[in-house]
Amino acid sequence: MPSGEIEIARHVCGTPNIERQTQPISIAIETLAYDFLGQTHGGWENSDGAYGDFTFDVAERTITLDYNERHMESDYSQHVF
């Protein structure tokens, strides 16, 4: 990871405000990834676990998330007539 810092701008939830922070590049990338993950898969940390990979394609200026979520299900029914 290159050294140095970068400024990121984030929306402040519940307000029209934009918050700007200067962070080390590694922290800024982690922040971006968690924001992207929360936006696309809210609650990812719940259930039976989730896993995946982010792929940063600098030349194409894209970030791809391959996401897998585990589910354990239990269905119960009782009918009294």
N, C-alpha and C positions, 0 to 999 in steps of 0.2 A: 504494500500500500504506500503510495507516495506520501511524504511528509507535507505539512502545510495545513492551512485552514481555509475554510470556504464559508460563505454566508448563505444560509438557507432562509426561506420565508415560508411561514406556516400560518394557516387560518386559525384564529382563536375561536374554539367552539362556542356557539351561542352569541357571538358578537360579529360585527362587520370588520373587526380589526385583523390586521396582518402582523404577526410577530416575526422579527428578524433576529437571527442568532448566528454568531460566528462560532464554528466548531471545527475540531480536527476532521480531516477528510474521512477517516474511518468511522467516526461517530456520526457524521452527516449521512454517510451511506447506510449505516445501521438504522438511523432515524427514518430515512426515506423508505427503507424496506419494511419497517414496522408500520409506518403510516399506510403504505400500499397494501400490506397484509390486512390491516384493520379495516380498510376501506372495502376490500374485495371479499373478505371472509371474517366478518365480525364474530367474535366468540371463538376464534380458532384455538384458543388456549383451553377451552372447555372440552367436555366429552372424553373420548378414549384416546386422545392424542391426534396430532396432525404433524405432517412433515412435508418437506418440499425443497425446492431450489429456486433461487433467483439467478437469472442469467442477464448480465449487463453487456449489451452489444454497443460499444462506444461508437463504432463506425456507423451503425444504423440509427443510433440515438434511441434505442429501445431497451426496456426492461421486461423480461418475461418471467412469470411466476408459474412454475409447475407445482401444483398443490394437491396433497392427498389428505383426506380426513377419514378417520376411523369412527365407526358407529357400532355400538352394541345395542341391540334392540330387545325389548321384552314386550310382548303383547299379551294382555290378560283380558278375558271377558267373563262375566258371570251373568246368567239370565235366570231370573226367578219368575215363574208363571203361576 
